């Protein structure tokens, strides 16, 4: 948790016109919570454990509340109805041998559907998906379907899509280890029940593995947004990630076997693991995607618009927010200071606060390395590490720096060069753009045209499309476009 209250420091303008927060004192206090089990077998729900906050044993109050303020230890204030400090409540405990991803969805009317879902996976055999009743009153629900390597899941309520009359769940599947690389995005109807059915929404021809898939609506058009990756055939090359739109078919039963696979549209290269979707500007029709790029080792943002002429979504703005993250893994949009105010990001690499320097054309300011304010490591914690028979103890339990958790402030003026413009503003900007990139002979060559495409936010055009359009506009073969030809091809 990042807990604390502080007045916001004064903001200064960056050279790109974005709001940057000054470096220095950070208005966040890191809180490290550890629940230490008392018994070797934790299968019994409700078994008490010791809770430590920043290495200090914290009392569990009679109502189950655990104060996060370690100085607050007077239980009588709680009994007498006094004000309880910032706290969390221990509802119960359960045992999971290989927990991978957790998904807790809001309460819904379908009372038989568990709220908490856990995936598990391993090198040997298939993985599974288990639903837990957080009240502790019902038996766990186990999905009958087996997945090679199930990652995150996303619950989909009945009625979210036209023709979806039963609740379901999206399961992103696959990983980079041998035998698990051919993953997919699966839709499980009524998971964990006798009526469970599974269909695969993605094509099964390529060896892509998927980490996350979420329902997404872009200007009223429904589909699923997902990130996937694949390993190259050449071992020394990096993996490749893609942000993909799966278009919901216009059929009476979009998740029926005869309605799959869904149409796949690659929106951008780069995103390969986790991402989060937000609407930073409710006044337009775009949505924003913040993506952790593991192989590219960076944090990025994509603004997506529905292109009515093309009948598909397209990227109209992209930003590299931090190019020095190392192996970035997860990102989540938080509302800490108003709606969609911050990003919480994790990376597999140790990035101490004193080394926090943003790279790339960053639109955000990194505020802190919250986890690394104290060097939490894997040393002396054998329960947190896998038991690999072929590995020696020195390989498993040597002290290594852990990953990092970072928080970023989203500037109010997050629109930057390449951002979406209105049609009128776009048309009005073309004469000035032509003057900026034209040659001395008053024309724009192909390199200048490619630069204009980049500056105008037409970033999803393929290189072949740009070349073909330039050749069509250059009807006389002169190798240059005059202002009239330039504006015509840009429109």
C-alpha positions in Angstrom: 0.0 0.0 0.0 1.0 3.6 -0.5 -0.5 5.3 2.5 -0.3 8.9 3.6 -1.6 12.4 3.3 0.4 15.3 2.1 -0.1 18.6 0.3 0.7 18.3 -3.3 4.0 20.0 -4.3 3.8 22.8 -6.8 3.8 21.7 -10.4 6.2 22.8 -13.1 5.7 22.7 -16.8 7.9 20.4 -18.9 9.2 21.4 -22.2 6.5 19.3 -23.8 3.8 21.2 -21.9 3.1 18.3 -19.6 2.7 18.7 -15.8 5.7 17.2 -14.0 5.9 16.7 -10.3 9.2 17.8 -8.8 11.5 15.1 -7.5 12.3 15.0 -3.8 10.0 14.3 -0.9 7.3 11.7 -1.9 3.9 12.0 -0.3 3.6 8.2 0.1 4.6 6.0 3.0 5.5 2.4 2.1 3.6 -0.2 4.1 4.7 -3.8 4.1 2.2 -6.3 5.4 3.2 -9.9 6.1 0.8 -12.7 7.3 2.8 -15.4 9.0 1.2 -18.8 9.3 1.2 -20.5 12.7 0.5 -24.1 11.4 2.1 -26.1 8.7 -1.3 -27.1 7.3 -3.4 -24.0 6.5 -6.3 -25.9 5.0 -8.7 -24.9 7.7 -10.6 -21.6 6.9 -10.4 -19.1 9.8 -7.1 -20.3 11.3 -5.5 -17.4 13.0 -2.1 -16.0 11.9 0.3 -13.4 13.1 0.2 -10.1 11.1 3.3 -7.9 10.8 3.2 -4.3 9.5 6.6 -3.0 8.6 8.2 -5.8 10.7 6.1 -4.9 13.8 3.6 -7.5 15.2 0.2 -5.8 14.9 -2.8 -6.7 17.1 -5.9 -8.2 15.5 -8.9 -6.5 17.1 -12.0 -8.2 18.3 -13.9 -7.2 15.1 -11.0 -8.6 12.9 -9.6 -5.2 12.0 -5.8 -5.0 11.7 -4.5 -1.4 12.2 -1.9 -0.2 9.7 -0.7 2.3 12.2 1.7 0.3 14.3 1.5 2.8 17.2 -2.2 2.3 17.6 -2.5 -0.6 20.0 -5.3 0.4 22.3 -8.1 -2.2 21.6 -10.4 -0.6 24.1 -11.0 2.3 21.7 -12.5 -0.1 19.3 -14.6 -1.9 21.9 -16.0 1.4 23.1 -17.0 2.6 19.6 -13.9 4.8 19.2 -12.5 5.7 15.9 -10.6 2.9 14.2 -7.5 4.0 12.4 -6.6 3.0 8.8 -6.9 -0.7 8.8 -7.8 -3.9 6.9 -9.9 -6.8 8.1 -9.0 -10.5 8.1 -12.1 -12.3 6.8 -10.6 -15.7 6.7 -7.8 -17.8 5.3 -7.5 -20.7 2.9 -4.8 -22.8 1.4 -3.8 -22.8 -2.3 -0.7 -24.8 -3.3 0.3 -22.9 -6.5 -1.6 -19.6 -6.6 -0.9 -17.6 -9.8 -3.3 -14.8 -10.5 -6.2 -13.6 -8.4 -9.4 -12.0 -9.7 -12.0 -10.5 -7.3 -15.1 -9.2 -9.1 -17.9 -7.1 -7.5 -21.0 -8.8 -6.1 -23.5 -9.8 -8.7 -27.1 -11.1 -8.6 -26.1 -14.6 -9.6 -25.5 -15.8 -6.1 -24.0 -19.2 -7.1 -21.0 -17.5 -8.8 -17.9 -17.2 -6.5 -16.4 -13.8 -6.3 -12.7 -14.8 -6.0 -11.0 -16.8 -8.7 -7.5 -18.2 -8.5 -5.4 -19.7 -11.3 -2.6 -22.1 -10.8 0.0 -23.5 -13.2 3.2 -25.5 -13.3 5.9 -26.9 -15.5 4.4 -30.4 -15.5 0.7 -31.0 -16.3 -2.1 -28.6 -16.9 -3.2 -25.6 -14.8 -6.5 -25.0 -13.3 -9.0 -22.2 -12.3 -10.7 -22.3 -8.9 -13.5 -20.1 -7.6 -13.5 -19.4 -3.8 -16.6 -18.3 -1.8 -15.1 -15.4 0.2 -17.8 -15.9 2.9 -16.4 -19.3 3.6 -19.9 -20.9 3.5 -19.7 -22.8 0.3 -17.3 -25.3 -1.2 -14.8 -24.1 -3.8 -15.8 -24.3 -7.5 -13.2 -25.9 -9.8 -13.4 -25.4 -13.5 -13.6 -28.7 -15.4 -11.6 -27.3 -18.3 -7.8 -27.8 -18.2 -5.6 -25.0 -19.5 -1.8 -25.4 -20.4 -0.9 -22.3 -18.3 -3.9 -20.1 -17.2 -2.9 -16.6 -16.3 -5.3 -13.8 -15.4 -9.1 -14.2 -15.6 -11.9 -11.7 -16.0 -15.5 -12.2 -15.0 -18.1 -11.3 -17.6 -21.7 -10.7 -16.3 -24.7 -12.0 -18.2 -26.1 -9.4 -20.5 -22.8 -7.4 -20.9 -22.9 -8.4 -24.6 -26.0 -8.8 -26.6 -26.8 -12.5 -26.8 -24.9 -13.4 -23.6 -27.6 -14.7 -21.4 -25.3 -16.5 -18.9 -22.3 -15.3 -16.8 -18.9 -16.3 -18.0 -15.2 -15.8 -17.6 -12.3 -14.8 -19.9 -9.2 -16.9 -19.4 -5.8 -15.8 -20.8 -3.6 -18.8 -21.4 0.0 -19.8 -22.3 3.6 -19.0 -21.3 7.1 -18.9 -22.7 8.2 -22.2 -21.3 8.4 -25.3 -23.7 5.1 -27.0 -24.2 3.1 -24.0 -23.0 3.7 -21.4 -25.7 0.5 -22.2 -27.7 -2.0 -20.3 -25.6 -5.2 -18.4 -26.3 -8.1 -16.4 -25.0 -10.9 -18.7 -23.8 -14.5 -17.9 -22.7 -15.9 -20.2 -20.0 -19.7 -20.1 -19.6 -20.9 -20.8 -16.0 -17.5 -21.8 -14.8 -17.2 -24.4 -12.1 -20.7 -25.8 -12.6 -22.2 -28.9 -14.3 -23.3 -26.5 -17.1 -19.7 -25.3 -17.9 -18.8 -24.8 -21.5 -15.5 -23.5 -23.1 -14.9 -21.9 -26.4 -11.6 -20.3 -27.7 -12.0 -16.8 -29.1 -8.5 -16.7 -30.7 -7.2 -18.5 -33.7 -5.1 -21.5 -32.7 -2.6 -21.5 -35.6 0.2 -19.3 -34.1 2.2 -19.9 -30.9 1.2 -16.9 -29.0 0.7 -16.8 -25.2 -1.7 -14.4 -23.5 -1.5 -12.9 -20.1 -4.7 -10.8 -19.9 -8.0 -10.3 -21.7 -10.8 -7.9 -20.7 -14.1 -6.8 -22.2 -13.8 -3.4 -23.8 -16.2 -1.0 -25.4 -14.8 1.7 -27.9 -17.4 4.2 -28.9 -20.2 1.6 -28.4 -18.4 -1.2 -30.3 -17.9 -4.3 -28.1 -15.0 -6.6 -28.1 -12.1 -8.0 -26.0 -8.8 -6.3 -25.6 -5.8 -8.6 -25.0 -2.0 -8.6 -25.0 0.0 -11.5 -26.4 3.6 -12.5 -27.1 5.5 -15.0 -29.0 9.1 -16.1 -28.9 11.2 -15.8 -32.1 12.6 -18.8 -33.8 16.1 -17.4 -33.4 17.1 -17.9 -29.7 19.1 -14.6 -29.4 16.3 -12.4 -30.5 13.8 -10.8 -28.1 10.2 -11.8 -27.9 7.5 -9.8 -29.7 4.4 -8.4 -28.1 1.1 -7.2 -29.6 -1.9 -5.3 -28.4 -4.9 -7.1 -30.0 -8.6 -6.3 -30.4 -10.9 -9.3 -30.7 -14.1 -8.1 -32.3 -17.4 -9.5 -31.0 -19.3 -10.9 -33.9 -22.7 -9.5 -34.8 -24.5 -12.8 -34.1 -27.3 -13.9 -31.8 -24.9 -16.1 -29.8 -21.4 -14.4 -29.9 -19.8 -17.1 -27.7 -21.2 -20.1 -29.4 -18.7 -22.4 -31.1 -20.0 -21.5 -34.6 -19.3 -17.8 -33.8 -15.6 -18.3 -33.1 -12.8 -17.5 -33.6 -13.4 -13.8 -33.3 -11.8 -11.4 -35.8 -8.4 -10.4 -34.6 -7.0 -6.8 -35.2 -3.5 -6.0 -34.2 -3.5 -2.5 -32.8 0.1 -2.0 -31.9 3.4 -3.9 -31.2 4.9 -3.9 -27.8 2.4 -4.9 -25.1 3.0 -8.5 -24.1 2.0 -9.0 -20.5 -0.3 -7.0 -18.2 -2.2 -3.7 -19.1 -5.0 -1.6 -17.8 -7.7 0.3 -19.6 -9.0 3.8 -18.5 -11.0 6.6 -20.0 -8.9 9.7 -19.2 -11.2 12.1 -21.2 -14.9 11.4 -21.0 -15.4 14.2 -23.4 -14.1 12.3 -26.4 -14.6 8.8 -27.8 -11.1 7.4 -27.1 -10.0 5.0 -24.4 -6.4 4.8 -23.0 -4.4 1.6 -22.5 -1.4 1.6 -20.2 0.8 -1.4 -20.9 3.8 -3.1 -19.3 6.1 -4.3 -22.0 8.3 -7.1 -20.6 10.4 -7.8 -23.7 10.8 -4.2 -24.7 11.5 -3.3 -21.0 9.3 -0.2 -20.8 6.0 1.3 -19.8 3.7 2.7 -22.6 0.4 4.3 -23.2 -1.9 3.9 -26.2 -5.0 6.1 -27.0 -7.5 4.2 -29.1 -10.3 5.6 -31.3 -13.0 3.8 -33.3 -12.4 4.5 -37.0 -15.9 4.5 -38.5 -14.5 4.5 -42.1 -12.3 1.5 -41.6 -14.8 -0.3 -39.3 -12.2 -1.0 -36.7 -10.3 0.6 -33.8 -7.0 2.3 -34.4 -4.2 3.9 -32.2 -4.2 7.7 -32.5 -1.6 8.4 -29.8 1.2 6.4 -28.2 3.8 7.4 -25.6 6.8 5.7 -24.1 6.4 6.6 -20.4 9.4 5.0 -18.9 12.1 3.2 -20.9 14.3 2.3 -17.9 11.9 -0.1 -16.1 13.7 -3.3 -17.0 11.3 -6.3 -17.3 8.0 -4.5 -16.6 5.2 -6.8 -15.7 2.0 -5.3 -14.3 0.3 -1.9 -14.4 -2.9 -0.7 -12.8 -4.7 2.7 -13.0 -5.5 4.0 -9.5 -7.7 6.9 -8.2 -5.5 8.1 -5.3 -6.0 11.8 -6.0 -9.2 12.1 -8.0 -10.3 9.7 -10.8 -7.5 7.9 -12.7 -4.8 10.0 -11.0 -1.9 7.5 -10.7 -0.4 4.3 -12.1 0.9 1.4 -10.0 3.6 -0.5 -11.8 5.7 -3.5 -11.0 8.9 -4.7 -12.6 11.0 -7.8 -12.1 14.2 -5.7 -11.6 15.5 -3.8 -8.6 15.2 0.0 -9.2 16.2 1.8 -5.9 14.7 5.3 -5.4 18.0 7.0 -5.8 18.3 5.5 -9.3 14.8 6.7 -10.4 15.4 8.5 -13.7 12.8 8.4 -16.4 13.9 7.5 -19.9 12.2 7.9 -23.3 9.6 10.6 -24.0 8.0 10.2 -20.7 4.6 11.7 -20.0 4.5 10.8 -16.3 6.8 11.4 -13.4 7.9 8.5 -11.3 7.2 9.3 -7.6 8.8 6.4 -5.7 10.0 2.9 -5.7 7.7 1.8 -2.9 8.9 -1.7 -2.4 12.6 -0.8 -2.5 12.4 1.7 0.2 13.4 -1.3 2.2 15.4 -4.2 0.6 12.9 -7.0 0.8 14.6 -10.0 -0.6 14.1 -13.7 -1.1 16.8 -14.7 1.4 15.6 -16.9 4.2 12.2 -17.4 2.7 12.1 -20.9 1.4 8.3 -21.1 1.4 8.2 -18.3 -1.2 10.4 -20.3 -3.7 9.7 -23.3 -5.8 10.9 -26.7 -4.8 13.0 -27.8 -7.8 14.6 -31.2 -7.1 17.4 -30.7 -9.6 18.5 -27.3 -8.2 20.9 -27.0 -5.3 20.0 -25.0 -2.2 22.6 -22.4 -3.1 20.7 -21.8 -6.4 17.3 -21.5 -4.6 18.1 -19.5 -1.5 20.9 -17.1 -2.4 20.0 -13.5 -1.5 18.8 -11.6 -4.5 17.3 -8.1 -4.9 13.6 -8.4 -5.4 11.5 -6.5 -8.0 10.2 -3.0 -7.6 6.8 -1.4 -7.2 6.5 2.1 -8.7 3.8 4.8 -8.5 3.4 7.4 -11.2 1.4 10.6 -11.3 -0.7 11.0 -14.5 -0.5 14.6 -15.6 -3.6 16.5 -16.3 -2.3 17.5 -19.8 -1.5 13.9 -20.8 -2.3 14.7 -24.4 1.0 15.3 -26.2 2.4 15.4 -29.7 0.5 13.0 -31.8 -2.7 13.2 -29.7 -6.1 13.0 -31.2 -7.4 16.2 -32.8 -10.8 17.2 -34.0 -11.3 17.0 -37.8 -11.4 20.8 -38.0 -8.3 21.3 -36.0 -6.5 18.5 -38.0 -7.4 20.2 -41.3 -6.2 23.6 -40.0 -2.9 22.1 -38.9 -1.9 20.7 -42.3 -0.6 23.9 -43.9 1.7 24.6 -41.0 2.8 21.0 -41.0 3.7 21.2 -44.7 5.8 24.3 -44.1 7.7 22.6 -41.3 8.8 19.5 -43.3 9.0 20.8 -46.9 12.3 20.9 -48.7 14.0 23.9 -50.2 12.2 23.3 -53.5 8.8 23.7 -51.8 7.9 20.0 -51.9 7.7 17.1 -49.4 9.6 13.9 -50.2 8.8 10.4 -49.0 10.9 10.8 -45.8 9.1 14.0 -45.1 5.7 12.4 -45.7 6.6 9.5 -43.3 7.5 12.1 -40.7 4.2 13.9 -41.3 2.3 10.6 -40.7 4.1 10.1 -37.5 3.5 13.7 -36.2 -0.2 13.5 -37.2 -0.9 10.5 -35.0 -1.6 8.2 -37.9 0.6 5.6 -36.2 -1.1 2.4 -37.1 -0.4 2.8 -40.8 1.8 0.0 -42.0 5.0 1.0 -43.9 3.7 -0.5 -47.1 0.5 1.7 -46.8 2.5 4.8 -46.4 4.7 4.0 -49.4 1.7 3.1 -51.6 -0.2 6.3 -50.7 2.9 8.4 -51.4 3.3 6.9 -54.9 -0.4 7.5 -55.7 -0.1 11.1 -54.6 3.1 11.6 -56.6 1.3 11.1 -59.8 4.0 12.7 -62.0 6.9 10.7 -60.4 8.8 13.8 -59.3 9.6 12.3 -55.9 7.9 15.3 -54.1 4.4 16.5 -53.2 3.3 20.1 -53.4 1.0 21.6 -50.8 -2.2 20.6 -52.6 -1.0 17.0 -53.1 0.2 16.8 -49.6 -3.1 18.0 -48.0 -5.1 15.7 -50.2 -3.1 12.6 -49.3 -3.1 13.5 -45.5 -6.9 13.7 -45.6 
